[in-house]
Amino acid sequence: MLGFQPPAIGEEEISAVADALRSGWLTSGPRAAELERRAAEYLEAEHVLALASGTAALHLALVALGVGPGDEVITTPITWPATANVIVHTGARPVFVDVRESDLNIDPVLVAAAVTERTKALLPVHLAGQVCDLDPILELGLPVIEDAAHAFESRYRGRKVGSISDVTCFSLYATKNVAAGEGGLLATSREDVAEAVRDLRLMRRSDGSRYDIPVPGYKANLSDVLAAIALCQLDKLERHAEIRRRQFAAYDSAVAGLGGIEPLARDDRDVHALHLYVVRIDPKAACGTRDDYQRALAEENVATSIHFLPVHMLTWYRERFPDQPGLPVAERAGDEILSLPLSPAHSDDDIADAVAALERVHTRLAA
Ligand SMILES: Cc1ncc(COP(=O)(O)O)c(C=O)c1O
C-alpha cells in the first residue's frame, strides 16, 4: 500500500530522541525551550509556546482570550472537528459559516454577516496550506485565532503566518509539515496571551516551601522527547519543501489532463505550505463519485484521505444544533474532495505510481 502521509523521519530524529532520553528530560525541558526559540524566529512571532497538541493550542488560545459560556466563535465547517470541539469545550457556541468555492477556506463576507454582539472571536483555518483571506477578517476588529495546523510555512501577502493575528496555532501531529508525532505550537505577539497560556498549559507549583496553585491549569505542555524530533524537522523544512514542490507539480500536470478532477485553488500572492494535495471530483465530468475514486484507488493500493467532512453535519453537531442553516458550498465539497498521497517520505516514483493509478481509475470509470 502506498501510504497517504507517512512521516519523514530519519537517523537525525532517532539519535535526537536517544539524546533526549539520555539527558533525563522526559518532560518539558531545554529542548522544548529551544523549539520555542527556533519556532519564534522562523514564524517571525514574538512569543511561541510549545504545547501537547494543536488542539490544546486552540483550546488554550480561546481560554486565554476569555471565551466562555454565552459567547460565539465564528469558524469554518471545512476543518478537522478539533477546531469546533475546543469552542464547545469552553462553553461557547461555534457559529459555522460557508466557505469559498475556490479554495474551501472561510468566506470573509459571510464571517462579517455572522458577527453579533455575542461574537467573542473569529477562528479561521488555512486549509491544505492556502491561507484564507485574512485582511477582511482582521478588519472586523475582533480577536482572531488562526488555525494554522496546515500552514507552518505559509505567508499571506508577504506576511508570515504566525506573525499576523492575535494568536496562531500550529500542529506537530505525525502527518504535519513539522511532525513530532504529537504536539502543538501557539504563536502570539500579545504579552497577556503568552503569559496566560504559560500559566494554563501546566499546573505549576508556585514559589514557597509548601506548594500552592495560583491558577487551575491544564496539562498541555510538550515533552522534550517530542521537541527533539520537532527540532530536527525544522532543520529539514527546506529540503522537505523542495520534495513537496515536486510532488505538487507532478499532480498538477497529471490532473490537468483528467476531466472532472481539479485541485483546490492556490493564490499566487501567498506562499502555500503545500501540506495537502486536495482535488475535487465532479461526479458527472469524472464519471464517478469521490467515494468511487477512493475505493478504486484503494484497490490499486493507493491510500487517500478526506480533508474534511463538514463539521456541522457530523452527528453531535447535527443533534446539538438542529437549526443550523445549510452551508451549500461546504456540503457539496464534502462529497467531492479527496486528498492524494503526499509526503517527503515518498519518492518521485511513489508519486508517479499514485498518478498512474489515478489515470487508470479515471479511464476505467469513464469507459
Ligand atoms: C485543521 C486542523 N486543525 C486542528 C488540528 C488539531 O491538531 P492536533 O492533532 O495536533 O491536535 C488538526 C489536526 O490534526 C487540523 O488538521
The ligand as a MOL file (V3000), in Angstrom:
LIG
                    3D

  0  0  0     0  0            999 V3000
M  V30 BEGIN CTAB
M  V30 COUNTS 16 16 0 0 0
M  V30 BEGIN ATOM
M  V30 1 C -7.1310 21.9200 10.5590 0
M  V30 2 C -6.6950 21.2510 11.8280 0
M  V30 3 N -6.9260 21.8500 12.9940 0
M  V30 4 C -6.5460 21.3070 14.1600 0
M  V30 5 C -5.9110 20.0930 14.2080 0
M  V30 6 C -5.5600 19.5150 15.5430 0
M  V30 7 O -4.1840 19.3130 15.7070 0
M  V30 8 P -3.6670 18.1500 16.6750 0
M  V30 9 O -3.9220 16.8470 16.0170 0
M  V30 10 O -2.1930 18.4440 16.8230 0
M  V30 11 O -4.3770 18.2980 17.9670 0
M  V30 12 C -5.6580 19.4220 13.0140 0
M  V30 13 C -5.0130 18.1460 13.0030 0
M  V30 14 O -4.7100 17.2340 13.0140 0
M  V30 15 C -6.0610 20.0030 11.7950 0
M  V30 16 O -5.8420 19.3760 10.6300 0
M  V30 END ATOM
M  V30 BEGIN BOND
M  V30 1 1 1 2
M  V30 2 1 2 3
M  V30 3 2 2 15
M  V30 4 2 3 4
M  V30 5 1 4 5
M  V30 6 1 5 6
M  V30 7 2 5 12
M  V30 8 1 6 7
M  V30 9 1 7 8
M  V30 10 2 8 9
M  V30 11 1 8 10
M  V30 12 1 8 11
M  V30 13 1 12 13
M  V30 14 1 12 15
M  V30 15 2 13 14
M  V30 16 1 15 16
M  V30 END BOND
M  V30 END CTAB
M  END
